Amino acid sequence: MPDPIVSPAPKPLLTREELRKYINDQGIPLGASTLDKLCMPSCYQGPEVEAWWGPRPLYDPERGLQWAKGRLTKTRIRKS
């Protein structure tokens, strides 16, 4: 009898604060207020919301990490 195909368990969704800690643990410094500002409706530059639990947005940890890595730059941009 063949072995049943076992799909990997999905990673749990994280709250914004949990996502921030996860990103920090991966070596990317990200402050709570910075993430909050980027996720504000007037800005919409934060990671994509995976689902909502009531009024609370929940995020996929891997997609959130990819979002943070995408914001990294090799050089500093100077504004004059």
DSSP file (Angstrom, degrees, kcal/mol; ACC not computed):
  #  RESIDUE AA STRUCTURE BP1 BP2  ACC     N-H-->O    O-->H-N    N-H-->O    O-->H-N    TCO  KAPPA ALPHA  PHI   PSI    X-CA   Y-CA   Z-CA
    1    1 A M              0   0    0      0, 0.0     2,-0.0     0, 0.0     0, 0.0   0.000 360.0 360.0 360.0 129.4    0.0    0.0    0.0
    2    2 A P        -     0   0    0      0, 0.0     3,-0.0     0, 0.0     0, 0.0  -0.315 360.0-102.8 -69.9 151.4    1.5    3.4   -1.0
    3    3 A D        -     0   0    0      1,-0.1     2,-0.1     3,-0.0     3,-0.0  -0.508  40.0-111.2 -70.5 138.0    2.3    5.9    1.7
    4    4 A P        -     0   0    0      0, 0.0     2,-0.5     0, 0.0    -1,-0.1  -0.409  34.0-106.0 -68.0 147.3   -0.2    8.8    1.9
    5    5 A I        -     0   0    0     -2,-0.1     2,-0.6    -3,-0.0     0, 0.0  -0.622  34.8-157.8 -75.5 124.5    1.1   12.2    0.8
    6    6 A V        -     0   0    0     -2,-0.5     3,-0.0    -3,-0.0    -1,-0.0  -0.916   2.8-151.3-108.2 118.4    1.6   14.3    3.9
    7    7 A S        -     0   0    0     -2,-0.6    -2,-0.0     1,-0.1     2,-0.0  -0.639  30.5-100.0 -85.7 146.5    1.6   18.0    3.3
    8    8 A P        -     0   0    0      0, 0.0    -1,-0.1     0, 0.0     3,-0.1  -0.322  42.7-101.2 -64.4 146.9    3.6   20.2    5.7
    9    9 A A        -     0   0    0      1,-0.1     2,-0.0    -3,-0.0    -3,-0.0  -0.465  41.9-111.1 -67.4 135.8    1.6   21.9    8.4
   10   10 A P        -     0   0    0      0, 0.0    -1,-0.1     0, 0.0     3,-0.1  -0.367  32.9-107.1 -67.1 147.1    1.0   25.5    7.6
   11   11 A K        -     0   0    0      1,-0.1     2,-0.0    -3,-0.1    51,-0.0  -0.478  42.2-102.3 -70.6 145.4    2.8   28.0    9.7
   12   12 A P        -     0   0    0      0, 0.0     2,-0.2     0, 0.0    -1,-0.1  -0.350  36.3-108.8 -67.7 150.1    0.6   29.8   12.2
   13   13 A L        -     0   0    0     47,-0.1     2,-0.3    -3,-0.1    47,-0.2  -0.511  35.9-142.3 -76.4 148.9   -0.5   33.3   11.3
   14   14 A L  B     -A   59   0A   0     45,-3.0    45,-3.0    -2,-0.2     2,-0.1  -0.837   7.8-121.9-116.5 149.3    1.0   36.1   13.4
   15   15 A T     >  -     0   0    0     -2,-0.3     4,-2.6    43,-0.2     5,-0.2  -0.311  43.7 -97.6 -72.8 170.9   -0.2   39.4   14.8
   16   16 A R  H  > S+     0   0    0     41,-0.4     4,-2.3     1,-0.2     5,-0.1   0.906 126.0  47.5 -60.0 -42.9    1.6   42.5   13.8
   17   17 A E  H  > S+     0   0    0      2,-0.2     4,-2.2     1,-0.2    -1,-0.2   0.900 112.3  49.2 -66.7 -40.7    3.7   42.5   17.0
   18   18 A E  H  > S+     0   0    0      2,-0.2     4,-2.3     1,-0.2    -2,-0.2   0.891 110.9  51.1 -64.5 -38.5    4.5   38.8   16.7
   19   19 A L  H  X S+     0   0    0     -4,-2.6     4,-2.7     2,-0.2    -2,-0.2   0.911 108.1  52.0 -63.9 -42.5    5.5   39.4   13.0
   20   20 A R  H  X S+     0   0    0     -4,-2.3     4,-2.5     1,-0.2    -2,-0.2   0.923 110.8  47.3 -60.1 -45.0    7.8   42.3   14.1
   21   21 A K  H  X S+     0   0    0     -4,-2.2     4,-2.5     2,-0.2    -1,-0.2   0.895 111.2  51.8 -63.7 -39.9    9.5   40.0   16.7
   22   22 A Y  H  X S+     0   0    0     -4,-2.3     4,-1.1     2,-0.2    -2,-0.2   0.923 110.7  47.5 -62.1 -44.7    9.9   37.3   14.1
   23   23 A I  H  <>S+     0   0    0     -4,-2.7     5,-1.8     1,-0.2     3,-0.5   0.908 112.1  50.4 -63.6 -42.0   11.5   39.7   11.6
   24   24 A N  H ><5S+     0   0    0     -4,-2.5     3,-1.9     1,-0.2    -2,-0.2   0.905 106.3  55.2 -61.5 -41.8   13.8   41.0   14.4
   25   25 A D  H 3<5S+     0   0    0     -4,-2.5    -1,-0.2     1,-0.3    -2,-0.2   0.753 102.1  58.4 -63.3 -24.1   14.8   37.4   15.2
   26   26 A Q  T 3<5S-     0   0    0     -4,-1.1    -1,-0.3    -3,-0.5    -2,-0.2   0.388 127.9 -98.1 -87.2   3.4   15.8   36.9   11.6
   27   27 A G  T < 5S+     0   0    0     -3,-1.9    -3,-0.2     1,-0.2    -2,-0.1   0.547  86.6 120.9  97.2   8.5   18.3   39.8   11.9
   28   28 A I      < -     0   0    0     -5,-1.8     2,-0.5     2,-0.1    -1,-0.2  -0.916  58.4-137.1-107.8 113.6   16.3   42.7   10.4
   29   29 A P        +     0   0    0      0, 0.0     2,-0.4     0, 0.0    -5,-0.0  -0.556  34.8 163.0 -73.0 121.8   15.9   45.6   12.9
   30   30 A L        -     0   0    0     -2,-0.5    -6,-0.1   -10,-0.2     2,-0.1  -0.961  26.6-142.1-142.9 119.8   12.3   46.8   12.7
   31   31 A G     >  -     0   0    0     -2,-0.4     4,-2.2     1,-0.1     5,-0.2  -0.440  19.9-121.5 -82.1 155.7   10.6   49.0   15.3
   32   32 A A  H  > S+     0   0    0      1,-0.2     4,-2.5     2,-0.2     5,-0.2   0.912 112.9  48.7 -61.8 -44.2    7.0   48.6   16.4
   33   33 A S  H  > S+     0   0    0      2,-0.2     4,-2.4     1,-0.2    -1,-0.2   0.864 109.5  52.9 -68.4 -34.1    6.2   52.2   15.5
   34   34 A T  H  > S+     0   0    0      2,-0.2     4,-2.3     1,-0.2    -1,-0.2   0.941 112.0  44.7 -64.3 -46.7    7.8   51.9   12.1
   35   35 A L  H  X S+     0   0    0     -4,-2.2     4,-1.6     1,-0.2    -2,-0.2   0.914 112.5  52.1 -64.1 -41.9    5.8   48.8   11.2
   36   36 A D  H  X S+     0   0    0     -4,-2.5     4,-0.5     1,-0.2    -1,-0.2   0.918 110.7  48.3 -59.3 -43.7    2.6   50.4   12.6
   37   37 A K  H >< S+     0   0    0     -4,-2.4     3,-1.0     1,-0.2    -1,-0.2   0.907 110.4  50.4 -64.5 -41.9    3.2   53.5   10.4
   38   38 A L  H 3< S+     0   0    0     -4,-2.3     7,-2.5     1,-0.2     8,-1.3   0.781 111.1  50.1 -67.6 -25.4    3.9   51.4    7.3
   39   39 A C  H 3< S+     0   0    0     -4,-1.6    -1,-0.2     6,-0.2    -2,-0.2   0.479  82.5 119.4 -91.0  -3.5    0.6   49.4    7.9
   40   40 A M  S XX S-     0   0    0     -3,-1.0     4,-2.8    -4,-0.5     3,-1.8  -0.315  74.8-120.5 -62.3 145.2   -1.6   52.5    8.3
   41   41 A P  T 34 S+     0   0    0      0, 0.0    -1,-0.1     0, 0.0    -4,-0.0   0.799 113.2  58.1 -57.5 -28.8   -4.4   52.8    5.8
   42   42 A S  T 34 S+     0   0    0      1,-0.1    -2,-0.1    -5,-0.1    -4,-0.1   0.674 119.3  29.0 -74.9 -15.2   -3.0   56.1    4.6
   43   43 A C  T <4 S-     0   0    0     -3,-1.8    -1,-0.1    -6,-0.2    -4,-0.1   0.803  72.9-173.9-110.4 -48.9    0.3   54.5    3.7
   44   44 A Y     <  +     0   0    0     -4,-2.8    -5,-0.2    -7,-0.2    -6,-0.1   0.874  44.7 122.2  48.4  47.7   -0.3   50.8    2.8
   45   45 A Q        +     0   0    0     -7,-2.5    -6,-0.2    -5,-0.2    -7,-0.1   0.301  45.5 100.5-113.6   6.1    3.4   50.0    2.5
   46   46 A G  S    S-     0   0    0     -8,-1.3     3,-0.1     1,-0.2    -7,-0.0  -0.163  86.3 -66.9 -82.6-179.9    3.3   47.2    5.1
   47   47 A P        -     0   0    0      0, 0.0    -1,-0.2     0, 0.0     2,-0.1  -0.283  64.0 -89.3 -66.2 155.1    3.2   43.5    4.5
   48   48 A E        -     0   0    0     15,-0.1    12,-0.4     1,-0.1     2,-0.4  -0.424  39.6-119.2 -68.6 135.6    0.1   42.0    3.0
   49   49 A V        -     0   0    0      1,-0.2    10,-0.2    -2,-0.1     3,-0.1  -0.615  22.1-166.9 -76.0 129.0   -2.6   40.9    5.5
   50   50 A E        -     0   0    0      8,-2.5     2,-0.3    -2,-0.4     9,-0.2   0.854  65.6 -20.0 -84.5 -38.8   -3.3   37.2    5.2
   51   51 A A  E     -B   58   0B   0      7,-1.5     7,-2.9     2,-0.0     2,-0.4  -0.966  60.4-119.9-161.0 167.8   -6.5   37.1    7.2
   52   52 A W  E     -B   57   0B   0     -2,-0.3     2,-0.6     5,-0.2     7,-0.0  -0.958   8.2-164.6-120.0 139.6   -8.5   39.1    9.8
   53   53 A W  E >  S-B   56   0B   0      3,-2.8     3,-2.0    -2,-0.4    -2,-0.0  -0.892  74.1 -57.1-118.5  95.6   -9.5   38.0   13.3
   54   54 A G  T 3  S-     0   0    0     -2,-0.6     0, 0.0     1,-0.3     0, 0.0  -0.546 121.0 -19.8  63.8-128.9  -12.1   40.5   14.2
   55   55 A P  T 3  S+     0   0    0      0, 0.0    -1,-0.3     0, 0.0    -3,-0.0   0.468 119.3 100.3 -86.2   0.0  -10.4   43.9   13.9
   56   56 A R  E <   -B   53   0B   0     -3,-2.0    -3,-2.8   -41,-0.0     2,-0.2  -0.756  66.7-140.0 -95.6 122.2   -6.9   42.3   14.2
   57   57 A P  E     -B   52   0B   0      0, 0.0   -41,-0.4     0, 0.0     2,-0.4  -0.551  15.7-155.1 -76.2 143.1   -4.9   41.7   11.0
   58   58 A L  E     -B   51   0B   0     -7,-2.9    -8,-2.5    -2,-0.2    -7,-1.5  -0.939   7.1-156.3-120.7 144.3   -2.9   38.5   10.8
   59   59 A Y  B     -A   14   0A   0    -45,-3.0   -45,-3.0    -2,-0.4   -10,-0.1  -0.892  21.0-119.8-124.8 147.2    0.2   37.9    8.7
   60   60 A D     >  -     0   0    0    -12,-0.4     4,-2.4    -2,-0.3     5,-0.2  -0.738  26.7-140.9 -79.1 126.8    2.0   35.0    7.2
   61   61 A P  H  > S+     0   0    0      0, 0.0     4,-2.1     0, 0.0     5,-0.1   0.883  97.4  47.3 -61.9 -40.2    5.5   34.9    8.8
   62   62 A E  H  > S+     0   0    0      2,-0.2     4,-2.3     1,-0.2     5,-0.2   0.905 113.6  47.0 -70.0 -40.3    7.4   33.9    5.6
   63   63 A R  H  > S+     0   0    0      2,-0.2     4,-2.1     1,-0.2    -1,-0.2   0.876 112.2  51.8 -67.4 -36.2    5.6   36.5    3.4
   64   64 A G  H  X S+     0   0    0     -4,-2.4     4,-2.2     2,-0.2    -2,-0.2   0.897 109.6  49.1 -64.9 -40.2    6.3   39.1    6.1
   65   65 A L  H  X S+     0   0    0     -4,-2.1     4,-2.6     2,-0.2    -2,-0.2   0.907 110.4  50.5 -66.1 -41.6   10.0   38.2    6.1
   66   66 A Q  H  X S+     0   0    0     -4,-2.3     4,-1.9     2,-0.2    -1,-0.2   0.886 109.0  52.5 -62.6 -38.1   10.1   38.5    2.3
   67   67 A W  H  X S+     0   0    0     -4,-2.1     4,-0.7     2,-0.2    -2,-0.2   0.933 110.7  47.1 -60.9 -46.4    8.5   41.9    2.5
   68   68 A A  H >< S+     0   0    0     -4,-2.2     3,-0.9     1,-0.2     4,-0.5   0.909 111.4  50.3 -64.4 -42.5   11.1   43.1    5.1
   69   69 A K  H >< S+     0   0    0     -4,-2.6     3,-1.1     1,-0.3    -1,-0.2   0.853 105.2  58.7 -63.9 -33.4   13.9   41.7    3.0
   70   70 A G  H 3< S+     0   0    0     -4,-1.9    -1,-0.3     1,-0.2    -2,-0.2   0.703 100.8  56.3 -68.1 -19.9   12.5   43.5   -0.1
   71   71 A R  T << S+     0   0    0     -3,-0.9    -1,-0.2    -4,-0.7    -2,-0.2   0.564  85.2 104.0 -88.4  -9.5   12.8   46.8    1.8
   72   72 A L    <   -     0   0    0     -3,-1.1     2,-0.3    -4,-0.5   -44,-0.0  -0.453  52.8-166.9 -72.3 144.9   16.5   46.4    2.4
   73   73 A T        -     0   0    0     -2,-0.1    -2,-0.1     1,-0.1     3,-0.0  -0.928  26.3-138.2-129.0 156.5   18.9   48.4    0.2
   74   74 A K  S    S+     0   0    0     -2,-0.3     2,-0.3     1,-0.1    -1,-0.1   0.777  90.7  36.5 -82.3 -29.0   22.7   48.2   -0.4
   75   75 A T  S    S-     0   0    0      0, 0.0     2,-0.4     0, 0.0    -1,-0.1  -0.888  87.1-110.3-124.7 155.6   23.1   51.9   -0.2
   76   76 A R        -     0   0    0     -2,-0.3     2,-0.6    -3,-0.0    -2,-0.0  -0.685  29.1-133.2 -84.7 133.9   21.6   54.7    1.8
   77   77 A I        -     0   0    0     -2,-0.4     2,-0.5     2,-0.0    -1,-0.0  -0.770  19.0-152.1 -88.7 122.6   19.3   57.0   -0.2
   78   78 A R        -     0   0    0     -2,-0.6     2,-0.5     2,-0.0    -2,-0.0  -0.812   2.4-155.5 -98.2 133.1   20.1   60.7    0.6
   79   79 A K              0   0    0     -2,-0.5    -2,-0.0     1,-0.1     0, 0.0  -0.918 360.0 360.0-105.9 129.7   17.3   63.2    0.3
   80   80 A S              0   0    0     -2,-0.5    -1,-0.1     0, 0.0    -2,-0.0   0.425 360.0 360.0-102.6 360.0   18.4   66.8   -0.4
